[in-house]
């Protein structure tokens, strides 16, 4: 359970119980007995919080009034109300004021966990989709897809040709090769562009959470389902639903997704009343789905439903013409983000980028450029700013002398050279080598390195 949770309740015992439970499940918890103290923190604006658990009955300021003030200063913050058996009417009023859910005391641990996880996951998806929507609005057209290689041009042209139809699209490619970028390209050039494009990673959620997020659920469908909740199929009505890592779907969810594709209808969790779905499916995977079908892990009928149109993205190592273009694009992007002058790439760095085989594809290239820009002290990106794997030939001895070096000797020389390059700036050296400052200090002691020993 990831997330930062604030809890406000004037009962010390309840605060201790909640902090112990939620902290044990991995959440970062901050507790408040005083609603005014909570409001002061939230109104400051600097506090980062993912969820608020708020008691309704408090002496200093009741939960409903606290909720009104929270909505005024932090309208985006999801709130779960806590109430006793005799205050259900107040909980209903809280829902009208914008609370996301409520818990009735005393609540068991499993109900607490279900409600909190659902609230955190829903907020995460909403944030991701808001960011995605902002990116779509910022882009003016297909020119934002950066390429000049014939291999990617072929995929790009085919993607534009299928924007006018509603047939399911399956995007294949290695991780980081740009599958979601193609999904956005198809959506924003389609007749559905005015409706939402929603994305979900099928590998990131448990089967139960994924089913609820996709299809929605009705009140009472499971522990913690205290109200009806629409799923992404309903929220994306008229638009596009991007299913990333679709090859990770469980057999049960594969069957339910097949029904949507075949009949255009689905059942929310716990419901017996079908709903109609009007979305276009764009799916993506880095798995070989045909092999998954042969192995019995993926339904053959679902594969053919998803595979009406297929786009296979080439990995970055097969489109070397795009490396320099993409690197320059990421430099522009970083300059805008950091509001600083644009950096330049030295010839030796560009050579190193072209020699790398890019197992992480375009995403890895973007990360390398971002790292180098952040670490750079001057206007030009130099080789010492790249991760150590890009500088193996520089840091290690030559092939002629390598046979006389032990692994310890090679590691010692690498640390020596890195320290020399940074002028013994240990923080930058640790970043350069990809280790922690503590690890670097240990290496210096183990190798008995002294500054004056360096040439």
Number of C-alpha atoms within 10 A of each C-alpha: 15 14 19 18 22 20 24 26 23 20 13 11 10 15 18 11 11 17 20 13 16 21 17 11 12 12 16 17 19 16 19 18 16 15 23 15 12 18 17 10 12 18 15 9 10 8 9 13 16 20 22 24 22 27 27 25 18 18 11 11 14 15 24 22 14 20 25 16 16 20 17 11 14 15 13 14 18 21 27 24 25 23 22 16 10 9 14 16 11 17 24 14 12 23 18 10 14 17 23 18 23 26 24 18 13 11 13 11 11 11 16 18 17 15 19 24 17 17 19 19 19 16 17 14 17 14 13 15 17 15 12 17 15 11 12 17 11 10 13 10 12 15 9 12 17 15 18 15 14 12 16 21 14 12 17 19 10 15 21 16 13 16 19 13 12 16 17 21 25 26 24 22 18 19 19 20 22 20 25 18 13 21 25 24 23 25 27 23 18 19 15 21 18 12 16 22 28 23 23 21 16 22 16 12 14 12 17 11 16 21 22 22 23 23 23 23 23 19 15 14 16 14 14 21 21 18 15 14 17 16 19 23 26 19 19 19 19 19 23 29 25 25 23 23 19 23 21 18 22 16 14 10 16 18 14 16 21 19 15 19 19 11 10 15 17 23 18 24 23 15 15 10 8 11 16 14 19 18 26 23 19 30 25 29 20 18 16 11 19 15 11 15 15 11 10 11 16 21 18 14 14 18 18 13 17 22 18 11 16 18 19 16 20 17 22 24 18 14 15 17 16 20 23 16 13 19 21 16 15 19 21 15 15 20 15 12 9 11 9 9 12 16 18 15 19 13 12 11 19 16 12 14 21 15 12 13 13 18 16 17 19 21 15 16 21 20 13 17 22 18 16 23 26 11 15 15 10 10 13 15 22 18 21 21 26 23 16 18 12 17 16 11 11 13 19 19 17 10 9 7 9 13 9 11 13 10 10 10 15 16 16 19 18 20 23 22 19 22 24 15 15 16 12 15 12 17 15 18 25 20 18 22 19 15 12 13 15 11 11 20 12 11 15 15 10 10 15 10 15 11 11 6 8 11 7
